[in-house]
Amino acid sequence: MARTVTETSTSAADGRNPSPGPGPGPGADEGPAGARSNPGPPMFDKRSLGFVVAALFVAMLLAALDQTIFGTALPTIVGDLSGVDQMLWVTTAYILAATIMMPVYGKLGDLFGHKVLFFSGLTLFLGGSVLGGLAHNMPVLIGARGIQGLGGGGLMILSMAIIADIVPARQRGKYMGIMGSAWAFASVLGPILGGWFADSIGWRWAFWFNLPLGAFAIVMAAAFLKMPVQKKARSKLDTLGMVTMALATTAIILVTSWGGREYAWGSPLILGLIGAAVVGGALFVFVESKATEPVIPLSLFRDRNFNLTTVGGLLSSIAFFGVIIYMPTYLQMVTGLSATKSGLLLVPLSVGILSTSLGSGALASKTGRYKWMPLASLLVLGVSLFLLSTLTVDTSLWLTCFYTFLTGVGTGLGIQILVLIVQNSFPVTQVGTATGAHSFFRQIGASLGSAAIGTLFTSRLMDLLPGRLAAFGANAAGAVDPHSLTPAAIAQ
């Protein structure tokens, strides 16, 4: 049976007077869990809360955009800085730094306060943006992306943790839906903005445009985010845990980024990295079992809700990121669409995420019931992946758009509800830690999905292309080598 925490202790941990507040209604899925995490009344009037949520949304949007905006701008960037051989690191540096920092920010936020860590993360992110905008060589650019990731990982976690601090549990679903919609906007705006910046005013604006938005978030949060100062006993930081986690995570991210692309899966380097990930993971578990304030407490895994939502988040990330990364490539290589058009065909996916993310959050807040949503999310994602696996060169673009829309629907149903369940399963003193750990594993799922679906896609493409080209007489005409096939050649 799940543990319970009295309202008095929960309110005290939150720095407010005990109050019964508007908890979940009778029969709500939240049950006693809803009372464990901030059951009291809102700390802000409607206007102030609106400005705070706007600041948190912008921060989340910035962090999400920087995972998607550079894909279409990369060819221009590496050409300008003469760094084609280092191109992969522009994306990897950000993802690696953000993934490592997620649980770190979650833990430090619980120890020292989410607000101060939020400003620290935003400052790091904007500092990296300035450095990236000024970069004149690839090492500086890659370093700037790493600094952005150090801040961006915190923005993703702390935006959600602060929502848990300031919004009653029953109302939290609506605001979590708003935060989740940032990913819907980022998935379509990122590639479009990146391409437009590269083709018009310059790729450096992919960094510069962060500054006014970040300034808005800082001003709004400074003016309206009034939270009690946390006074806690001095705690010993889990430095060794952070180091071992960073080593294991680095190995995992490099395996998923390099395997099958830069290096063969059976190459000594990839096998060595896999071994390092296993050893690093084992060391991390051992260190965490002994730490006083572990960065990812092993006690989290004794909570059934945490385990189920973490597995669900990992699986949904594998599906979503695998599709969003490789669907444009499929459309270009199979149908000959341009990069811009293939990116625009992901709009239905974003519409699906946006509609169900906002809708599911509002419904959860209204009814207090949300257990069915993650189950429906995984079911719809499974169906959409099956349908996408049936695509052929003769499949209409309308049908393809419908399949990607279903992927968005499935993703939106669970993307923030899973976080909501995690937050409602722990007292406020552990909300940041639990949110950070959940998001960490979801980000690992994103990397695994990119690698797994990318490997399957590449393998299938190279198996089928020679026969298809021969059938159309392309090889006979000496037109195309399958290993150097381009969308332009397909279109011809």
Backbone torsions as a table, in degrees:
resi	resn	phi	psi	omega
1	MET	NA	138.6	-177.7
2	ALA	-65.3	145.1	-179.6
3	ARG	-72.1	159.0	178.1
4	THR	-121.8	155.7	177.9
5	VAL	-129.6	130.1	-177.8
6	THR	-65.4	152.9	-179.1
7	GLU	-62.3	-33.3	-179.5
8	THR	-62.1	-46.5	-178.7
9	SER	-68.6	-36.3	179.4
10	THR	-65.5	-44.8	-179.6
11	SER	-65.2	-37.9	178.9
12	ALA	-64.4	-40.2	179.1
13	ALA	-63.4	-28.3	-178.0
14	ASP	-87.1	-2.0	177.1
15	GLY	80.3	19.7	-178.4
16	ARG	-129.0	164.3	177.8
17	ASN	-69.8	146.2	179.3
18	PRO	-59.9	138.2	177.9
19	SER	-156.5	138.1	-177.1
20	PRO	-64.4	-39.5	174.2
21	GLY	63.8	174.3	-177.6
22	PRO	-87.3	76.2	179.1
23	GLY	-73.3	-175.1	-179.3
24	PRO	-61.9	148.3	178.5
25	GLY	-74.9	174.0	-179.4
26	PRO	-59.0	134.3	176.8
27	GLY	78.4	6.1	179.8
28	ALA	-67.3	150.5	178.5
29	ASP	-61.7	-28.0	-177.4
30	GLU	-63.2	-38.9	179.4
31	GLY	53.4	-141.7	-179.3
32	PRO	-66.3	-22.3	-179.8
33	ALA	-61.2	-36.8	-179.5
34	GLY	-61.2	-27.3	-178.6
35	ALA	-82.8	-10.5	-177.1
36	ARG	-80.5	-21.4	-170.4
37	SER	-125.4	97.9	174.1
38	ASN	55.1	65.9	-178.9
39	PRO	-82.9	-9.9	-172.7
40	GLY	-75.8	-179.2	-177.6
41	PRO	-71.6	162.0	179.2
42	PRO	-59.1	147.6	-179.1
43	MET	-89.7	-4.6	-173.8
44	PHE	-131.2	153.4	169.4
45	ASP	-75.1	170.6	-172.7
46	LYS	-60.4	-40.5	-178.4
47	ARG	-66.1	-48.2	-179.0
48	SER	-63.3	-41.5	179.1
49	LEU	-61.5	-38.6	178.7
50	GLY	-61.4	-42.9	178.8
51	PHE	-67.1	-39.1	179.1
52	VAL	-64.6	-45.9	179.6
53	VAL	-63.1	-37.8	177.0
54	ALA	-61.3	-42.4	178.6
55	ALA	-64.1	-43.6	179.9
56	LEU	-66.6	-38.7	178.8
57	PHE	-63.8	-44.8	179.6
58	VAL	-62.1	-41.2	178.7
59	ALA	-62.9	-44.2	177.6
60	MET	-63.5	-41.6	179.8
61	LEU	-62.0	-43.1	178.9
62	LEU	-60.5	-45.7	-179.4
63	ALA	-64.8	-38.6	179.9
64	ALA	-71.7	-41.5	-180.0
65	LEU	-59.1	-36.4	-176.5
66	ASP	-73.9	-3.2	169.3
67	GLN	-89.7	-16.3	-172.9
68	THR	-121.1	-17.5	-168.9
69	ILE	-76.4	-24.9	-172.2
70	PHE	-89.9	-8.8	-179.1
71	GLY	-58.3	-48.4	-178.0
72	THR	-80.4	-20.2	-178.9
73	ALA	-91.1	-14.1	-173.9
74	LEU	-56.9	-45.8	-179.5
75	PRO	-55.8	-41.1	178.7
76	THR	-68.0	-41.6	-177.7
77	ILE	-62.7	-51.0	-176.1
78	VAL	-69.2	-28.6	175.0
79	GLY	-68.6	-40.1	-179.6
80	ASP	-68.9	-37.3	-176.3
81	LEU	-101.1	5.9	178.2
82	SER	53.8	56.6	-176.4
83	GLY	-139.8	43.3	-179.1
84	VAL	-58.2	-38.1	-177.4
85	ASP	-69.9	-14.5	179.7
86	GLN	-110.4	10.9	-172.9
87	MET	-57.4	-41.6	-175.1
88	LEU	-60.3	-30.5	-176.2
89	TRP	-70.9	-20.1	178.9
90	VAL	-61.9	-38.7	176.9
91	THR	-86.0	-43.5	-175.6
92	THR	-61.9	-39.6	-178.1
93	ALA	-59.9	-41.7	-179.6
94	TYR	-68.6	-49.1	-177.3
95	ILE	-63.1	-42.1	-178.8
96	LEU	-62.7	-49.5	-178.8
97	ALA	-64.2	-42.7	-179.0
98	ALA	-64.5	-42.1	-178.6
99	THR	-63.6	-45.2	-180.0
100	ILE	-62.5	-38.7	-173.2
101	MET	-80.3	-16.4	-177.1
102	MET	-55.6	-58.3	179.5
103	PRO	-67.5	-27.6	178.9
104	VAL	-65.7	-48.4	177.4
105	TYR	-61.9	-40.0	179.6
106	GLY	-59.4	-45.8	-179.3
107	LYS	-68.9	-47.6	-179.0
108	LEU	-63.7	-34.6	177.6
109	GLY	-63.9	-39.8	177.2
110	ASP	-67.1	-31.7	-178.4
111	LEU	-80.9	-40.2	-170.1
112	PHE	-120.5	0.3	179.0
113	GLY	106.6	133.0	-177.1
114	HIS	-71.4	-31.8	-175.1
115	LYS	-64.8	-49.3	-177.5
116	VAL	-64.9	-36.0	177.7
117	LEU	-69.8	-33.5	177.8
118	PHE	-61.2	-46.9	178.6
119	PHE	-65.2	-35.9	178.2
120	SER	-64.4	-45.3	179.2
121	GLY	-63.3	-41.5	179.9
122	LEU	-66.1	-38.3	177.8
123	THR	-64.8	-43.8	177.1
124	LEU	-61.0	-44.7	-178.5
125	PHE	-61.1	-46.2	-179.4
126	LEU	-69.5	-34.6	175.2
127	GLY	-62.2	-42.3	175.7
128	GLY	-63.7	-34.7	178.5
129	SER	-65.2	-42.1	177.7
130	VAL	-62.7	-45.5	180.0
131	LEU	-63.0	-40.5	178.4
132	GLY	-65.3	-39.1	178.7
133	GLY	-65.9	-25.5	-179.4
134	LEU	-96.6	-5.9	-172.9
135	ALA	-62.4	136.4	177.7
136	HIS	-123.5	9.8	172.2
137	ASN	-153.2	164.7	-174.0
138	MET	-66.8	-41.9	178.9
139	PRO	-57.0	-41.2	178.8
140	VAL	-67.4	-41.4	179.3
141	LEU	-62.0	-45.5	179.9
142	ILE	-64.1	-40.8	176.0
143	GLY	-61.5	-40.5	178.1
144	ALA	-62.9	-40.1	178.6
145	ARG	-66.0	-35.9	176.5
146	GLY	-64.1	-41.9	178.3
147	ILE	-65.0	-41.1	175.1
148	GLN	-57.6	-42.1	179.5
149	GLY	-64.4	-37.4	177.7
150	LEU	-59.6	-35.9	176.6
151	GLY	-85.0	-39.5	-176.4
152	GLY	-62.4	-37.8	177.5
153	GLY	-59.6	-37.4	177.5
154	GLY	-69.5	-39.4	-179.5
155	LEU	-61.9	-39.8	179.5
156	MET	-62.9	-40.7	-176.2
157	ILE	-80.4	-49.3	-171.2
158	LEU	-72.0	-28.6	175.2
159	SER	-59.8	-41.7	179.3
160	MET	-75.6	-36.7	-179.9
161	ALA	-66.3	-37.5	179.2
162	ILE	-68.0	-36.3	173.9
163	ILE	-56.1	-43.2	178.7
164	ALA	-65.3	-29.3	179.2
165	ASP	-71.4	-35.2	-166.4
166	ILE	-112.1	-8.8	-177.1
167	VAL	-118.1	132.6	176.6
168	PRO	-58.3	150.2	-174.7
169	ALA	-55.0	-41.8	-176.2
170	ARG	-65.3	-31.1	-178.0
171	GLN	-93.2	-5.1	-169.9
172	ARG	-67.6	-31.1	-177.2
173	GLY	-57.1	-41.3	-179.8
174	LYS	-59.4	-43.6	-177.4
175	TYR	-76.4	-31.5	174.3
176	MET	-65.3	-35.3	175.8
177	GLY	-62.4	-40.0	177.1
178	ILE	-62.6	-44.2	179.5
179	MET	-64.1	-39.5	178.9
180	GLY	-64.6	-29.8	-179.6
181	SER	-65.4	-18.4	176.9
182	ALA	-58.6	-36.2	179.7
183	TRP	-69.8	-32.0	176.7
184	ALA	-64.8	-45.8	177.9
185	PHE	-64.3	-42.4	-176.9
186	ALA	-65.1	-36.0	-176.0
187	SER	-65.7	-29.1	179.4
188	VAL	-103.5	-36.9	-178.8
189	LEU	-70.9	-35.8	-177.4
190	GLY	-55.7	-58.7	179.9
191	PRO	-60.9	-37.4	-179.1
192	ILE	-68.0	-47.3	179.2
193	LEU	-63.6	-43.0	179.8
194	GLY	-59.5	-44.9	178.2
195	GLY	-65.7	-40.5	-179.2
196	TRP	-67.1	-43.8	177.6
197	PHE	-59.2	-46.1	-177.1
198	ALA	-64.2	-36.1	-175.4
199	ASP	-87.2	-16.2	-173.4
200	SER	-123.1	-86.3	-171.3
201	ILE	-85.0	-5.6	175.7
202	GLY	115.3	141.8	-175.2
203	TRP	-65.3	-21.5	-179.7
204	ARG	-63.0	-21.1	178.2
205	TRP	-71.0	-12.8	171.2
206	ALA	-65.4	-22.3	173.2
207	PHE	-94.3	-46.1	-173.3
208	TRP	-63.8	-33.4	-175.2
209	PHE	-69.2	-14.0	175.9
210	ASN	-67.8	-28.0	-170.3
211	LEU	-65.9	-50.5	179.2
212	PRO	-65.0	-36.5	178.3
213	LEU	-67.4	-42.4	177.5
214	GLY	-64.1	-38.8	177.9
215	ALA	-62.9	-40.1	176.7
216	PHE	-59.4	-45.8	-179.2
217	ALA	-62.7	-41.1	179.8
218	ILE	-64.4	-46.7	-177.9
219	VAL	-63.8	-46.2	-178.7
220	MET	-64.8	-42.9	-179.7
221	ALA	-67.6	-40.3	179.8
222	ALA	-65.4	-35.9	-176.1
223	ALA	-80.4	-34.6	-169.5
224	PHE	-119.2	-17.1	-178.0
225	LEU	-86.8	84.5	179.5
226	LYS	-99.2	110.7	-179.0
227	MET	-127.1	147.5	178.2
228	PRO	-62.2	142.6	177.8
229	VAL	-72.8	129.6	179.7
230	GLN	-82.0	129.2	176.4
231	LYS	-115.4	106.1	-177.3
232	LYS	-125.3	154.7	176.4
233	ALA	-62.7	150.1	179.6
234	ARG	-58.8	129.1	-178.1
235	SER	-115.6	146.6	177.5
236	LYS	-84.0	121.2	-179.1
237	LEU	-68.6	143.7	-179.7
238	ASP	-84.8	67.7	-176.5
239	THR	-62.6	-44.4	-179.1
240	LEU	-65.1	-37.0	176.5
241	GLY	-63.7	-41.3	178.3
242	MET	-63.4	-40.1	-179.2
243	VAL	-66.4	-48.5	-179.2
244	THR	-66.0	-36.1	176.1
245	MET	-64.6	-41.6	179.3
246	ALA	-63.3	-40.8	179.2
247	LEU	-63.9	-47.5	-179.6
248	ALA	-64.5	-42.9	-179.2
249	THR	-65.5	-41.7	178.2
250	THR	-59.0	-44.2	179.4
251	ALA	-62.5	-43.2	-179.4
252	ILE	-63.7	-47.6	-178.3
253	ILE	-63.6	-40.3	179.6
254	LEU	-67.5	-38.2	176.6
255	VAL	-61.1	-47.1	-177.5
256	THR	-72.2	-25.0	179.5
257	SER	-84.4	-36.8	-174.5
258	TRP	-97.5	-30.9	-174.3
259	GLY	-60.1	125.2	179.1
260	GLY	78.9	-4.2	-180.0
261	ARG	-117.4	-70.5	178.5
262	GLU	-80.4	-34.9	-177.2
263	TYR	-136.7	148.1	177.4
264	ALA	-65.1	150.1	-178.7
265	TRP	-60.4	-30.1	-179.1
266	GLY	-92.9	8.0	-179.1
267	SER	-69.8	153.1	179.9
268	PRO	-56.2	-37.5	-178.4
269	LEU	-64.4	-47.5	-178.8
270	ILE	-65.6	-43.0	177.9
271	LEU	-62.9	-38.5	177.3
272	GLY	-64.3	-40.3	178.0
273	LEU	-66.1	-38.4	176.8
274	ILE	-62.0	-44.0	176.8
275	GLY	-61.5	-40.7	178.8
276	ALA	-64.4	-37.1	178.2
277	ALA	-64.5	-42.4	179.9
278	VAL	-65.3	-48.1	-179.7
279	VAL	-64.6	-44.5	179.2
280	GLY	-61.8	-40.3	177.9
281	GLY	-63.6	-42.0	179.1
282	ALA	-64.3	-42.8	177.6
283	LEU	-63.1	-39.7	179.7
284	PHE	-61.5	-46.1	179.1
285	VAL	-60.7	-42.7	179.9
286	PHE	-63.3	-45.9	-179.1
287	VAL	-63.3	-42.9	-179.1
288	GLU	-64.6	-31.7	179.7
289	SER	-68.5	-18.5	-178.1
290	LYS	-106.6	-15.3	-172.3
291	ALA	-72.7	147.4	176.7
292	THR	-73.4	-44.4	177.8
293	GLU	-125.9	73.1	-176.0
294	PRO	-61.2	143.6	-179.8
295	VAL	-66.7	-35.9	170.6
296	ILE	-126.3	93.2	-177.9
297	PRO	-59.8	132.4	178.3
298	LEU	-65.7	-19.1	177.9
299	SER	-63.6	-23.0	176.7
300	LEU	-57.5	-35.1	-174.8
301	PHE	-79.2	-1.8	172.1
302	ARG	-86.3	-6.6	178.5
303	ASP	-93.8	119.8	-176.3
304	ARG	-60.6	-41.9	-179.7
305	ASN	-60.9	-41.6	180.0
306	PHE	-62.8	-44.7	-179.2
307	ASN	-62.6	-45.9	-177.5
308	LEU	-66.8	-43.8	-178.7
309	THR	-69.9	-32.9	178.2
310	THR	-67.0	-43.7	176.6
311	VAL	-63.6	-43.4	178.6
312	GLY	-62.3	-42.5	178.5
313	GLY	-65.0	-40.0	178.9
314	LEU	-63.7	-45.0	-179.3
315	LEU	-65.7	-42.7	-179.5
316	SER	-66.9	-33.2	177.2
317	SER	-68.9	-38.8	176.0
318	ILE	-56.9	-45.4	-178.4
319	ALA	-68.6	-50.6	-173.3
320	PHE	-64.2	-51.7	-175.9
321	PHE	-71.4	-31.0	175.0
322	GLY	-61.9	-42.4	-179.4
323	VAL	-71.1	-47.5	-173.2
324	ILE	-68.0	-27.4	-179.7
325	ILE	-82.4	-40.3	-171.5
326	TYR	-103.4	-11.8	177.5
327	MET	-63.4	-44.6	176.3
328	PRO	-59.5	-38.5	178.3
329	THR	-63.9	-42.4	177.8
330	TYR	-59.0	-47.6	-177.5
331	LEU	-63.6	-36.3	178.7
332	GLN	-71.0	-43.8	-173.7
333	MET	-79.4	-26.4	-177.2
334	VAL	-97.0	-40.1	-176.0
335	THR	-106.1	-9.9	179.6
336	GLY	78.2	17.0	178.3
337	LEU	-67.5	153.4	175.9
338	SER	-73.3	166.3	179.4
339	ALA	-61.1	-40.4	-179.1
340	THR	-65.1	-46.1	-178.7
341	LYS	-66.7	-38.7	179.4
342	SER	-66.2	-33.7	176.3
343	GLY	-69.1	-39.5	179.4
344	LEU	-65.3	-26.9	179.2
345	LEU	-72.8	-3.8	172.1
346	LEU	-87.8	-4.0	178.4
347	VAL	-56.9	-43.0	177.2
348	PRO	-57.4	-35.6	177.3
349	LEU	-62.3	-44.1	179.6
350	SER	-66.1	-37.9	177.1
351	VAL	-62.0	-40.9	178.0
352	GLY	-62.3	-44.3	178.6
353	ILE	-63.1	-47.4	-175.6
354	LEU	-61.3	-46.1	-176.5
355	SER	-65.4	-46.6	-176.5
356	THR	-79.8	-28.4	177.1
357	SER	-65.5	-49.4	178.2
358	LEU	-68.2	-42.1	-178.0
359	GLY	-66.2	-43.2	-178.9
360	SER	-67.6	-37.5	178.2
361	GLY	-64.4	-45.0	178.9
362	ALA	-64.3	-40.4	-179.6
363	LEU	-66.5	-39.4	178.3
364	ALA	-63.8	-40.0	178.8
365	SER	-67.8	-35.7	-177.0
366	LYS	-74.8	-41.5	-173.1
367	THR	-102.3	-22.5	-174.2
368	GLY	75.5	6.7	-178.5
369	ARG	-115.2	128.4	-179.6
370	TYR	-150.4	6.2	-177.7
371	LYS	-59.6	-34.7	-175.7
372	TRP	-72.8	-21.3	-172.0
373	MET	-66.2	-48.1	177.3
374	PRO	-62.1	-35.2	177.8
375	LEU	-65.0	-45.0	177.4
376	ALA	-64.1	-36.4	178.7
377	SER	-58.6	-50.6	-178.5
378	LEU	-66.6	-35.9	178.7
379	LEU	-64.3	-48.1	-179.5
380	VAL	-65.0	-39.9	177.4
381	LEU	-62.0	-42.2	178.4
382	GLY	-61.3	-44.0	178.7
383	VAL	-63.9	-43.2	-177.9
384	SER	-65.4	-39.0	178.2
385	LEU	-65.7	-39.1	176.7
386	PHE	-61.9	-45.4	-179.6
387	LEU	-64.1	-40.1	178.1
388	LEU	-64.8	-29.7	179.1
389	SER	-70.6	-14.3	-179.8
390	THR	-92.5	-0.4	-178.2
391	LEU	-61.1	139.7	174.6
392	THR	-132.3	176.5	179.5
393	VAL	-63.7	-21.2	-178.7
394	ASP	-92.2	-5.2	-179.8
395	THR	-67.5	132.0	-178.9
396	SER	-68.7	152.4	178.6
397	LEU	-66.0	-31.4	177.4
398	TRP	-62.1	-42.2	179.5
399	LEU	-68.7	-38.9	176.4
400	THR	-60.1	-43.1	178.4
401	CYS	-62.5	-38.2	178.6
402	PHE	-64.6	-40.2	179.2
403	TYR	-64.8	-42.3	178.9
404	THR	-69.6	-32.1	174.5
405	PHE	-60.2	-41.9	177.1
406	LEU	-61.9	-38.7	176.2
407	THR	-59.9	-41.8	177.4
408	GLY	-65.3	-40.5	178.2
409	VAL	-60.2	-47.1	179.8
410	GLY	-63.3	-40.7	179.2
411	THR	-65.9	-46.0	-178.0
412	GLY	-63.9	-32.1	179.7
413	LEU	-62.9	-30.2	-173.4
414	GLY	-116.1	-14.6	-167.3
415	ILE	-57.6	-41.9	-179.6
416	GLN	-108.3	-21.6	177.2
417	ILE	-63.2	-36.5	177.4
418	LEU	-61.8	-41.1	177.1
419	VAL	-65.4	-39.8	178.6
420	LEU	-59.4	-44.0	179.1
421	ILE	-62.6	-42.8	178.0
422	VAL	-59.5	-48.0	-177.1
423	GLN	-65.1	-34.9	179.9
424	ASN	-79.5	-1.6	-179.6
425	SER	-99.1	-4.7	-176.3
426	PHE	-135.2	153.7	175.5
427	PRO	-66.6	161.5	-175.5
428	VAL	-60.3	-24.1	179.4
429	THR	-69.7	-11.9	-179.6
430	GLN	-122.8	4.8	-175.4
431	VAL	-60.6	-46.5	-179.7
432	GLY	-63.0	-43.2	179.2
433	THR	-62.0	-46.9	-179.0
434	ALA	-66.2	-41.9	178.5
435	THR	-63.7	-43.0	179.4
436	GLY	-63.4	-42.7	179.6
437	ALA	-65.3	-44.0	178.5
438	HIS	-60.3	-46.4	-178.8
439	SER	-67.8	-32.0	176.6
440	PHE	-59.8	-48.8	-179.2
441	PHE	-69.5	-30.6	176.8
442	ARG	-67.6	-37.3	177.6
443	GLN	-68.6	-36.6	173.9
444	ILE	-60.9	-40.5	176.3
445	GLY	-60.4	-37.7	177.6
446	ALA	-61.9	-42.0	178.9
447	SER	-67.3	-42.2	178.7
448	LEU	-64.9	-39.3	179.2
449	GLY	-64.2	-42.6	177.5
450	SER	-59.7	-43.6	-177.9
451	ALA	-70.5	-47.0	-175.1
452	ALA	-66.0	-51.4	-178.5
453	ILE	-69.4	-34.0	176.5
454	GLY	-63.1	-41.2	178.8
455	THR	-65.8	-45.4	179.0
456	LEU	-62.9	-42.2	-179.3
457	PHE	-62.3	-49.1	-178.2
458	THR	-63.2	-43.9	-179.5
459	SER	-62.5	-46.3	-179.6
460	ARG	-65.2	-41.1	-179.1
461	LEU	-62.1	-46.1	-177.1
462	MET	-72.5	-25.1	176.1
463	ASP	-72.2	-38.6	-172.8
464	LEU	-91.8	-27.0	-173.9
465	LEU	-59.3	-47.3	-177.0
466	PRO	-56.5	-44.0	-180.0
467	GLY	-65.6	-41.6	-179.7
468	ARG	-66.6	-40.1	179.2
469	LEU	-66.1	-39.8	178.7
470	ALA	-64.1	-38.4	-179.3
471	ALA	-63.0	-32.4	179.8
472	PHE	-93.9	4.2	176.7
473	GLY	76.5	13.3	-177.4
474	ALA	-69.0	-44.0	-178.6
475	ASN	-66.7	-38.7	-178.7
476	ALA	-61.7	-33.0	-179.6
477	ALA	-82.9	-3.3	-178.6
478	GLY	67.8	23.9	-173.5
479	ALA	-76.6	-39.3	-167.3
480	VAL	-143.3	137.5	166.9
481	ASP	-95.5	126.4	-178.0
482	PRO	-53.7	-30.4	-177.5
483	HIS	-78.2	-12.0	179.3
484	SER	-125.3	26.7	-178.5
485	LEU	-67.9	139.2	178.4
486	THR	-122.7	158.4	175.7
487	PRO	-57.9	-35.1	179.4
488	ALA	-62.2	-39.7	178.6
489	ALA	-66.4	-39.1	177.9
490	ILE	-62.2	-43.7	-177.7
491	ALA	-62.3	-30.7	179.4
492	GLN	-71.8	NA	NA
